[in-house]
């Protein structure tokens, strides 16, 4: 998946996303533009502006729990295409897990850089 910032006004970004999700013989390509509203240290809210879906809206909350940080994500989307009932949800789940794993690795990489004194 690739993402590119198209514009920014304060804490609101316009982001273009392109990618593919595959599982077995099924491949779904997607391209969209999302409005992303950042509430620093607390929340990221995104909604579909244009693209391959009928609708999409997600909220990710970051909660400081002292010794650890809890991340809660809730989202809903309505596809424009037929999604096979068994393999489709599994594909979407696998792609979502992959994206959150990549996000986690990036957070850990940045934390290690900060701890080492690099910014």
N, C-alpha and C positions, 0 to 999 in steps of 0.2 A: 504494500500500500504506500502511496505517496501523498503527502499533504503540502500545500503551498498557501501561505498567507497572501490574500488578495488585497486586504485593506485593514486598517485599524483606526478606531476612534476611542480613545480612552481604554476602557476595559472590554470593549466589544470588538471582536475580530470577524472578518469574513474569510473563510478557509475553504479552499478547493481540495477535494479528496478524490483519488482515483485508485482502483485496485481490483483484485480478483480473489475470489474464494473458491477453493476446489476441494472436493472429496469424491474419490472414485471417479466415475465418468462425468460427474456434474461439476461444471464451472460456471460461476456467476461473476460477471464483470460489473463494476459499478463506477459511477462518476457523479459527484454531487458538490454543491456549495452549501456550507453551513454557516449560520450566525452563531458565534460562540461568545457568551457573556461570562467574564471571569469575576468572581468575588474572591479577591486574594485571601489565601489561607483558609478558605471555607468551601467554595463551590465552583463548579464549572457547569454551565447550562448551555446546551446546543440544540438548535432546531434547523430543520431542512429549509433552505431557501429555494433551491432548484436541484433537479437531478433525476435519477432513475427510480426514486421511490415516490409513492403518493404522499407520504407523510413520515416524519421521523422527529423524535424529540427525546433528549437524554439529559439527566441531571446526575452529576457525580459530586458527592459530598465528602469532604476530608474532615475527620474528627480526631482531635488530639486526645488520646487516652493515657497520657503520661508516658508510660514505658513503651507504648507503641502507637501507631497511627492507624485508624480504621478508615477504610474507603468503602463507601456505599454508592453503588451505581444502579440507577433505574432508568430504563428506556423503553420506548415503544416505537414501532415503525410499521408502516403498511406498504408492502411491496407492490410494484406495478405489474409484476410477472407472477405466473403460477409457481408456487414453491411445493415440490413434492412432499407429501405429508410425513414420511419417515426420514429420508435423507436430508431434506431441506432444513428442518430445525437443528439436526446434528451438525450440519455444515455451518449454520449461523452460530451455534454455540462454540464450535471449535475455533472459528475465526475470532469471535469475541474473546475467548480465553487467550488466543495468540496475541491479540492486540494488548490485553492487559498485562501479559507476561513481558512484552516488549516495553511497556510503560514502566513496569516494576524494575526491569533491568536498567533503564535509563535513570530512574530515581536513585538506584543504588550506585550507579556509576558517578552521578553528580555528587552524591553524599561522600563517596570515597575521595573525589577530587577536592571537595571542601575540607575534609579531614586532613588531607595531605597539604593543605595550604594553597591549592591552585584554584583559580576562579575562572 
